[in-house]
Structures are given as structure tokens and as C-alpha cells.
């Protein structure tokens, strides 16, 4: 799960950097805006991710038995 957290952090960082580069965000507003963007990205990822139980059922390796 750490990988997912890292990806969320990187996505939020890239969004904030683009906003600063385009002049839509002042570096002084960074703390508030970054937190908001991070939470939005995390919520979006959580809503799009399948629940853990369903994900493990779908990704179980084959048992090797032939029917």
C-alpha cells in the first residue's frame, strides 16, 4: 500500500507544481492547497479502487487443477 501512497503524493505534487508554474497558485498558499489537492486525489483513488476482499478474489492464482 505504500506504493499507492507514494503515487498519490507524486500526483498531488505534480498538480501543485503546475498550478505554481502557471501562476494560479502562490507559493505562500502551498500548505492549504497541497492538503486539499492531496485529499482529493486520495479520495478519488479510494473511490476507484476495488475493496480488498474483491480484489484478492479476482487475482487468486490458478490452482493448477484441470477440470
N, C-alpha and C positions, 0 to 999 in steps of 0.2 A: 504494500500500500504506500510505502514511502515514495516509490516511483511516481505514483499518481499525484501525491502532494507536491513533488518536485515539478511535475508538468504543469500543475495549476499555478504554482509560484512563478514559473517561467512565462506562462501565458499572461498572467496579470502584470508582470514586469514589462513585457513587450508592449502591452496596451498602454501602460502609463508612460513609457518612454516615447511612444508615438505621439501621445497627447502633448507631452512636453515639447517634442520636436516641432509639432505643427502649431504650437502657441496656444493650444486650447486649455493648457494646464500650466499653472505657475509652480515652480519647484517648491515654493513655500506651502502650497496646498497638498503636497505629496502625501503626508501621513493619512489624512482623512480620505482622500481619493483612492489611494492604494488599497486601504482596508475595504472600502466599498466595492472596488473592482474585484479584489481577491474573493470576497464573499459571494459576489455574483457569479464568478467563474466556477467556484466550488459548488454552489447550489445547482448550476446548470449541469455540471458533470455528474453530480449525485442524482439528479432527476433523469439523466440519460443512461445511467449505469444500471444494469440489471441487479436485483438483490443477490447477495452472496449465495444463498441456497439454490436459486435457479441457475446461476452461473456455473456452479460446481456440477449440477446435474447435466448440463448441456456439454460440459467439457471433460466428462469422465473418459479415460482411455478405454479402448475396446478390451474386452476380457480375453479375447483370443479363441473363444469357443465358437464353433461353427454350428449353425442350426440346419 
